[in-house]
Amino acid sequence: RLECFDGGPPKYARKKLKIVPRAQKINCLKPHRPYCTLGDLSTKAGWKYKELIERLEAKRLANQAKYWEVKKGYVAKWLDTKAAAAKKLTKDQQEILTAAGVI
């Protein structure tokens, strides 16, 4: 079942990649090595947009917090609805859906 590809195969070309930056940092850096971020290094070299980026990042985090609060409400309503629907089922139906992992 081993599949080897040269380049990016069409089968996986449109898949969304997921990267965890903190995990990459832990994997790549040794604990005793000093490091710096690109923004700090660029600012010391004359880049003048650090404040703008920090402001936009704060705005993005605020929007993300609002989105998360709304999403938590939707998820809570969905779980309540799912529980109410499960109560309406017979025991046999509940057993079948529980075995399938739906409930």
C-alpha positions in Angstrom: 0.0 0.0 0.0 3.0 2.3 -0.2 2.5 5.2 -2.6 5.5 7.2 -3.8 5.2 10.4 -5.8 7.6 12.8 -7.6 6.2 16.2 -6.8 2.7 17.0 -5.7 0.2 14.3 -6.8 -3.1 15.5 -8.1 -4.8 13.4 -5.5 -3.5 15.6 -2.7 -3.0 18.8 -4.6 -6.2 20.4 -3.3 -6.1 19.1 0.3 -5.8 21.8 2.9 -2.5 21.5 4.8 -2.5 22.0 8.5 0.6 23.3 10.2 1.2 23.8 13.9 3.8 26.6 14.2 4.7 25.9 17.9 5.2 22.2 17.1 7.6 23.2 14.2 9.5 25.5 16.5 9.9 22.7 19.1 11.0 20.3 16.5 13.5 22.6 14.8 15.1 24.4 17.7 17.3 23.1 20.5 16.3 24.4 23.9 19.7 26.0 24.6 19.9 27.9 21.3 18.9 31.6 21.0 16.4 32.6 18.4 14.6 35.6 17.1 11.5 36.3 15.1 11.6 37.7 11.6 9.6 40.8 12.7 12.2 41.7 15.3 15.1 41.1 13.0 13.4 43.2 10.2 12.6 46.0 12.6 16.2 46.3 13.6 17.2 46.4 10.0 14.9 49.3 9.2 11.4 47.8 8.6 8.8 50.3 9.8 5.6 48.3 9.8 5.9 46.4 13.1 3.3 48.6 14.9 0.9 48.2 12.0 1.2 44.4 12.1 0.8 44.3 15.9 -2.4 46.5 15.6 -3.8 44.3 12.9 -3.0 41.2 14.8 -4.8 42.6 17.9 -7.8 43.3 15.7 -7.7 39.8 14.3 -7.6 38.3 17.7 -10.5 40.4 18.9 -12.6 39.2 15.8 -11.5 35.7 16.5 -12.7 35.9 20.1 -16.1 37.2 18.9 -16.4 34.4 16.4 -15.5 31.8 19.0 -18.2 33.1 21.4 -20.8 32.9 18.6 -19.7 29.4 17.6 -19.8 28.1 21.1 -23.5 29.3 21.2 -24.2 27.4 18.0 -22.5 24.3 19.2 -24.4 24.3 22.5 -27.7 24.7 20.7 -26.7 21.9 18.3 -25.8 19.6 21.2 -29.1 20.4 23.0 -31.0 19.7 19.8 -29.1 16.4 19.3 -29.9 15.3 22.9 -33.6 16.2 22.5 -33.8 14.2 19.2 -32.0 11.3 20.9 -34.7 11.2 23.6 -37.4 10.8 21.0 -35.8 7.6 19.6 -36.7 4.1 20.7 -34.1 2.1 22.6 -33.3 0.0 19.6 -32.7 3.0 17.4 -30.5 4.5 20.1 -28.5 1.4 20.4 -27.9 1.2 16.6 -26.9 4.9 16.4 -24.7 4.6 19.5 -22.9 1.6 17.9 -22.4 3.6 14.7 -21.0 6.5 16.7 -23.7 9.0 15.7 -25.0 9.6 19.2 
